[in-house]
Amino acid sequence: MKLFLIYFLFASLSFAKPGEIFDVVFDLDWTLVNKTTESMAARDKTGVIRIGLQPYRISAGAIQQLVRLHRDPRFRVSFYSGGNSNRNNELIAVIYQEIQKYDATFKTHLILNQEDLVEIEGVPASAPFSERFKKNLLKVNSNLNRVFLIDDIANYTLPGQEENVLWLGRTYEDTASFADAIARARKADEKTRPYYPTTEQEWRNDKLKIVSAVDIIFEAVNSRHPIATMNYLSAQKPPLKRSVQTSRQCSQLFQ
């Protein structure tokens, strides 16, 4: 009986084979971390870190979600940011000081930076940065069926890699409470006002964006079509709303 129970326990565990690895790639700014101000950092010290003179706030639950991914042998964790390598490496090193309190063996797979972006020919220098330069997820894994990019910008990858993006939707300026967000929005100019939430639910969704995104990835990898499932689920769950067209395309896969 004991031998049977031991066999059942080990048979029920999911051991990843080399071909079963999934790469989860995180953007940094306005995804994993948010720039904040000294006054806001003083009001709420939760998750505040500093790189040079700039304070950042680690997104709520991000450390726990990174640990969750590292503990699952199916996943590798990488980072892909348009920031410069020195800043990115320092930022990730500070984040991993917290992660390695759980397990010192948890390490990143890849850290990709501004020099790893692809410059798009023919795009004028006056165009937004994310139109002039794109992330190439083939640098992470040649099999795009096993790559997820969590990003606050929907169109920051090369053509053909759009379905690999778990887009977070609009993200907001760091505030300690919804009341703070409303107060700051009233003082903001027309250019920055859209980056403050208009409802408390929007504020809460933004705070939980990483938790929601990683939950979707865990659901997706347990399905037969992980990338299509990720897109379908992200279309159903706020704040991870994708286009109606993408939602319809993904829904057709399950008919």
Contacts in CASP RR format, 6 or more apart in sequence:
PFRMAT RR
TARGET T0000
AUTHOR 0000-0000-0000
METHOD contacts of the structure
MODEL  1
MKLFLIYFLFASLSFAKPGEIFDVVFDLDWTLVNKTTESMAARDKTGVIR
IGLQPYRISAGAIQQLVRLHRDPRFRVSFYSGGNSNRNNELIAVIYQEIQ
KYDATFKTHLILNQEDLVEIEGVPASAPFSERFKKNLLKVNSNLNRVFLI
DDIANYTLPGQEENVLWLGRTYEDTASFADAIARARKADEKTRPYYPTTE
QEWRNDKLKIVSAVDIIFEAVNSRHPIATMNYLSAQKPPLKRSVQTSRQC
SQLFQ
14 74 0 8 1.000
15 73 0 8 1.000
16 73 0 8 1.000
16 74 0 8 1.000
19 146 0 8 1.000
20 74 0 8 1.000
21 74 0 8 1.000
21 75 0 8 1.000
21 76 0 8 1.000
21 146 0 8 1.000
22 74 0 8 1.000
22 75 0 8 1.000
22 76 0 8 1.000
22 146 0 8 1.000
22 147 0 8 1.000
22 148 0 8 1.000
22 217 0 8 1.000
22 221 0 8 1.000
22 226 0 8 1.000
23 75 0 8 1.000
23 76 0 8 1.000
23 78 0 8 1.000
23 109 0 8 1.000
23 140 0 8 1.000
23 141 0 8 1.000
23 146 0 8 1.000
23 147 0 8 1.000
23 148 0 8 1.000
24 69 0 8 1.000
24 75 0 8 1.000
24 76 0 8 1.000
24 77 0 8 1.000
24 78 0 8 1.000
24 148 0 8 1.000
24 150 0 8 1.000
24 214 0 8 1.000
24 217 0 8 1.000
25 77 0 8 1.000
25 78 0 8 1.000
25 79 0 8 1.000
25 80 0 8 1.000
25 137 0 8 1.000
25 140 0 8 1.000
25 147 0 8 1.000
25 148 0 8 1.000
25 149 0 8 1.000
25 150 0 8 1.000
26 32 0 8 1.000
26 77 0 8 1.000
26 78 0 8 1.000
26 79 0 8 1.000
26 80 0 8 1.000
26 149 0 8 1.000
26 150 0 8 1.000
27 79 0 8 1.000
27 80 0 8 1.000
27 81 0 8 1.000
27 149 0 8 1.000
27 150 0 8 1.000
27 151 0 8 1.000
27 152 0 8 1.000
27 153 0 8 1.000
27 156 0 8 1.000
28 79 0 8 1.000
28 81 0 8 1.000
28 82 0 8 1.000
28 83 0 8 1.000
28 88 0 8 1.000
28 91 0 8 1.000
28 92 0 8 1.000
29 35 0 8 1.000
29 81 0 8 1.000
29 83 0 8 1.000
29 152 0 8 1.000
30 152 0 8 1.000
30 171 0 8 1.000
31 59 0 8 1.000
31 150 0 8 1.000
31 151 0 8 1.000
31 152 0 8 1.000
31 168 0 8 1.000
31 171 0 8 1.000
31 209 0 8 1.000
31 210 0 8 1.000
32 58 0 8 1.000
32 59 0 8 1.000
32 62 0 8 1.000
32 79 0 8 1.000
32 95 0 8 1.000
32 210 0 8 1.000
33 49 0 8 1.000
33 56 0 8 1.000
33 57 0 8 1.000
33 58 0 8 1.000
33 59 0 8 1.000
33 62 0 8 1.000
33 91 0 8 1.000
33 95 0 8 1.000
34 56 0 8 1.000
34 57 0 8 1.000
34 59 0 8 1.000
34 171 0 8 1.000
34 173 0 8 1.000
34 174 0 8 1.000
35 54 0 8 1.000
35 55 0 8 1.000
35 56 0 8 1.000
35 174 0 8 1.000
36 48 0 8 1.000
36 55 0 8 1.000
36 56 0 8 1.000
36 57 0 8 1.000
36 174 0 8 1.000
37 55 0 8 1.000
37 174 0 8 1.000
38 55 0 8 1.000
40 57 0 8 1.000
40 174 0 8 1.000
40 175 0 8 1.000
40 176 0 8 1.000
40 180 0 8 1.000
41 48 0 8 1.000
41 55 0 8 1.000
41 57 0 8 1.000
43 176 0 8 1.000
43 180 0 8 1.000
44 176 0 8 1.000
46 57 0 8 1.000
46 60 0 8 1.000
47 57 0 8 1.000
47 58 0 8 1.000
48 55 0 8 1.000
48 56 0 8 1.000
48 57 0 8 1.000
48 58 0 8 1.000
49 55 0 8 1.000
49 56 0 8 1.000
49 57 0 8 1.000
49 58 0 8 1.000
49 91 0 8 1.000
49 94 0 8 1.000
49 95 0 8 1.000
50 56 0 8 1.000
51 87 0 8 1.000
51 90 0 8 1.000
51 91 0 8 1.000
51 94 0 8 1.000
56 91 0 8 1.000
57 174 0 8 1.000
58 95 0 8 1.000
58 98 0 8 1.000
59 207 0 8 1.000
59 209 0 8 1.000
59 210 0 8 1.000
60 207 0 8 1.000
60 208 0 8 1.000
60 210 0 8 1.000
60 211 0 8 1.000
61 208 0 8 1.000
61 210 0 8 1.000
61 211 0 8 1.000
62 95 0 8 1.000
62 210 0 8 1.000
63 95 0 8 1.000
63 98 0 8 1.000
63 99 0 8 1.000
64 211 0 8 1.000
65 210 0 8 1.000
65 211 0 8 1.000
65 214 0 8 1.000
66 77 0 8 1.000
66 95 0 8 1.000
66 99 0 8 1.000
66 106 0 8 1.000
67 99 0 8 1.000
67 102 0 8 1.000
67 103 0 8 1.000
67 106 0 8 1.000
68 214 0 8 1.000
69 75 0 8 1.000
69 77 0 8 1.000
69 214 0 8 1.000
70 77 0 8 1.000
70 99 0 8 1.000
70 102 0 8 1.000
70 103 0 8 1.000
70 106 0 8 1.000
71 103 0 8 1.000
74 221 0 8 1.000
76 109 0 8 1.000
77 108 0 8 1.000
77 109 0 8 1.000
78 108 0 8 1.000
78 109 0 8 1.000
78 110 0 8 1.000
78 111 0 8 1.000
78 112 0 8 1.000
78 140 0 8 1.000
79 88 0 8 1.000
79 92 0 8 1.000
79 108 0 8 1.000
79 110 0 8 1.000
79 111 0 8 1.000
79 112 0 8 1.000
80 110 0 8 1.000
80 112 0 8 1.000
80 116 0 8 1.000
80 135 0 8 1.000
80 137 0 8 1.000
80 140 0 8 1.000
80 149 0 8 1.000
81 88 0 8 1.000
81 112 0 8 1.000
81 113 0 8 1.000
81 114 0 8 1.000
82 88 0 8 1.000
82 113 0 8 1.000
82 114 0 8 1.000
82 117 0 8 1.000
82 129 0 8 1.000
82 133 0 8 1.000
83 113 0 8 1.000
83 114 0 8 1.000
84 113 0 8 1.000
84 114 0 8 1.000
85 111 0 8 1.000
85 113 0 8 1.000
85 114 0 8 1.000
85 115 0 8 1.000
88 111 0 8 1.000
88 113 0 8 1.000
89 111 0 8 1.000
92 108 0 8 1.000
92 111 0 8 1.000
96 106 0 8 1.000
96 107 0 8 1.000
96 108 0 8 1.000
99 106 0 8 1.000
100 106 0 8 1.000
109 140 0 8 1.000
110 139 0 8 1.000
110 140 0 8 1.000
112 135 0 8 1.000
112 139 0 8 1.000
112 140 0 8 1.000
114 133 0 8 1.000
116 135 0 8 1.000
116 136 0 8 1.000
116 139 0 8 1.000
117 133 0 8 1.000
117 134 0 8 1.000
117 135 0 8 1.000
117 136 0 8 1.000
118 133 0 8 1.000
118 134 0 8 1.000
118 135 0 8 1.000
118 136 0 8 1.000
118 158 0 8 1.000
119 132 0 8 1.000
119 133 0 8 1.000
120 131 0 8 1.000
120 132 0 8 1.000
120 133 0 8 1.000
120 134 0 8 1.000
123 131 0 8 1.000
123 132 0 8 1.000
125 132 0 8 1.000
130 153 0 8 1.000
130 155 0 8 1.000
130 156 0 8 1.000
131 155 0 8 1.000
134 156 0 8 1.000
134 157 0 8 1.000
134 158 0 8 1.000
135 149 0 8 1.000
135 151 0 8 1.000
135 156 0 8 1.000
135 157 0 8 1.000
135 158 0 8 1.000
135 161 0 8 1.000
136 157 0 8 1.000
136 158 0 8 1.000
136 161 0 8 1.000
137 144 0 8 1.000
137 147 0 8 1.000
137 149 0 8 1.000
137 157 0 8 1.000
137 158 0 8 1.000
137 161 0 8 1.000
137 164 0 8 1.000
138 144 0 8 1.000
138 161 0 8 1.000
140 147 0 8 1.000
141 147 0 8 1.000
144 161 0 8 1.000
144 164 0 8 1.000
144 227 0 8 1.000
145 226 0 8 1.000
145 227 0 8 1.000
146 226 0 8 1.000
147 164 0 8 1.000
148 164 0 8 1.000
148 166 0 8 1.000
148 217 0 8 1.000
148 220 0 8 1.000
148 226 0 8 1.000
148 227 0 8 1.000
148 230 0 8 1.000
149 157 0 8 1.000
149 161 0 8 1.000
149 164 0 8 1.000
149 165 0 8 1.000
149 166 0 8 1.000
150 166 0 8 1.000
150 168 0 8 1.000
150 210 0 8 1.000
150 213 0 8 1.000
150 214 0 8 1.000
150 217 0 8 1.000
151 165 0 8 1.000
151 166 0 8 1.000
151 167 0 8 1.000
151 168 0 8 1.000
152 167 0 8 1.000
152 168 0 8 1.000
152 169 0 8 1.000
152 171 0 8 1.000
153 167 0 8 1.000
154 162 0 8 1.000
154 165 0 8 1.000
154 167 0 8 1.000
154 169 0 8 1.000
154 242 0 8 1.000
155 162 0 8 1.000
156 165 0 8 1.000
157 164 0 8 1.000
157 165 0 8 1.000
163 227 0 8 1.000
163 228 0 8 1.000
163 231 0 8 1.000
163 246 0 8 1.000
164 227 0 8 1.000
166 213 0 8 1.000
166 216 0 8 1.000
166 217 0 8 1.000
166 230 0 8 1.000
166 234 0 8 1.000
166 240 0 8 1.000
167 234 0 8 1.000
167 240 0 8 1.000
167 242 0 8 1.000
168 209 0 8 1.000
168 213 0 8 1.000
168 239 0 8 1.000
168 240 0 8 1.000
169 239 0 8 1.000
169 240 0 8 1.000
169 241 0 8 1.000
170 194 0 8 1.000
170 195 0 8 1.000
170 239 0 8 1.000
171 195 0 8 1.000
171 206 0 8 1.000
171 209 0 8 1.000
172 181 0 8 1.000
172 195 0 8 1.000
172 196 0 8 1.000
172 197 0 8 1.000
172 202 0 8 1.000
172 203 0 8 1.000
172 206 0 8 1.000
173 181 0 8 1.000
173 184 0 8 1.000
173 192 0 8 1.000
173 195 0 8 1.000
173 196 0 8 1.000
175 181 0 8 1.000
175 184 0 8 1.000
175 196 0 8 1.000
175 203 0 8 1.000
177 203 0 8 1.000
178 197 0 8 1.000
178 200 0 8 1.000
178 203 0 8 1.000
178 204 0 8 1.000
181 196 0 8 1.000
181 197 0 8 1.000
181 203 0 8 1.000
182 196 0 8 1.000
184 196 0 8 1.000
185 193 0 8 1.000
185 196 0 8 1.000
185 198 0 8 1.000
188 195 0 8 1.000
188 196 0 8 1.000
197 203 0 8 1.000
197 206 0 8 1.000
201 238 0 8 1.000
202 239 0 8 1.000
205 212 0 8 1.000
205 238 0 8 1.000
205 239 0 8 1.000
206 239 0 8 1.000
209 239 0 8 1.000
209 240 0 8 1.000
212 237 0 8 1.000
212 239 0 8 1.000
212 240 0 8 1.000
213 234 0 8 1.000
213 240 0 8 1.000
216 230 0 8 1.000
216 233 0 8 1.000
216 234 0 8 1.000
216 237 0 8 1.000
216 240 0 8 1.000
217 230 0 8 1.000
219 229 0 8 1.000
219 233 0 8 1.000
220 226 0 8 1.000
220 227 0 8 1.000
220 229 0 8 1.000
220 230 0 8 1.000
220 233 0 8 1.000
223 229 0 8 1.000
225 253 0 8 1.000
228 250 0 8 1.000
228 253 0 8 1.000
229 250 0 8 1.000
231 242 0 8 1.000
231 246 0 8 1.000
231 247 0 8 1.000
231 249 0 8 1.000
231 250 0 8 1.000
232 247 0 8 1.000
232 250 0 8 1.000
232 251 0 8 1.000
232 253 0 8 1.000
232 254 0 8 1.000
234 240 0 8 1.000
234 241 0 8 1.000
234 242 0 8 1.000
235 241 0 8 1.000
235 242 0 8 1.000
235 246 0 8 1.000
235 247 0 8 1.000
235 250 0 8 1.000
236 247 0 8 1.000
END
